[in-house]
């Protein structure tokens, strides 16, 4: 699948990794897994509800999530947000 980052995501991603540089390797592994199979069990990908019902979330770690839009027809993954559980679901 193709992976895309929104402009907003790129800004949040840069800020996130200034604080969490230790997660860069885990992040790279997670992105590779997403591209191969976004529903791999280790990612814990799940559909969101409420105002984020168009999106999915996957786990980077127990504390941190990545919000994404999955377009199965076009085989695209669009990264929307990254951060703590509380931050990304606001």
N, C-alpha and C positions, 0 to 999 in steps of 0.2 A: 504494500500500500504506500501511497505517496504521503509525505508528512509536510504540513504547512504550519507556519507560525504567524499569527496575526501581529500587526504592529504593536498593539497593546501587550500581547504576550511577550514579545521580544524585550520590551521595556521592563516588565515584571520579572522576567527570567534573569536579566542582567542584574537587577537589584537583589533578587533572591540568592544568586550564586556569589555575590559579594559577601553575604552573611554566611552562606552554607557551602563554601568551596569544597569541603570534605565530601559532599554528595555528588560531585561531578561524574565520577566513575559509575556510580549507581544510576545516575540520570542517563548517561550514555547507553548503559545496558537496558534500561527501561524503554528508551526510545527505539532501540533495535527490536526489542520484543514487541512493541506496539506495531511497528511496521510489518513484522512477520505475521503476527496474529494478535489483534487488539483485545481478544477475549481469552488469552492465555490465563490459566487459573492463578498464576503467581502475581498477575497485575491487579486482580480483584476488580476488573472493569464492571461497572454497573450503571444503569440508566438512572438519571436524577429525576426528582419530582419538583412540583411547584414552579416557581419562576425560571428554573433551570431545566425544565422538562425536555428541552430539545437537545440536551447535552448528556455526556457520559463523564464519569470520573474513574480514574485509576490510581492506584497507590504507588507513590515513589518510595515512601517508607510508611511505617505505622502512623506517623504524625503528619506527613506531607502528601498532598494530592495533586494530580494534574487533571484539569477540566478540559475536555475535548469534544469536538463535534465529529461524528463518524458518518461519512457518506459512502455507504456500501456500493451504490451504483457506480460511482466514479472512482472507487477504491482510494478515497482520500481521508486523511486524518488531519483535522485543523485544531491545533493547540490553542486553548482559550485563556487558561489561567494556571498558575502554579503557586502553592503556598500551603499553610497549615489548613487543617480541616475547617476551622472556624473562618479563616480568611477567604477561602475560595467559595464558600457557600453563602456569602453575604449578598 
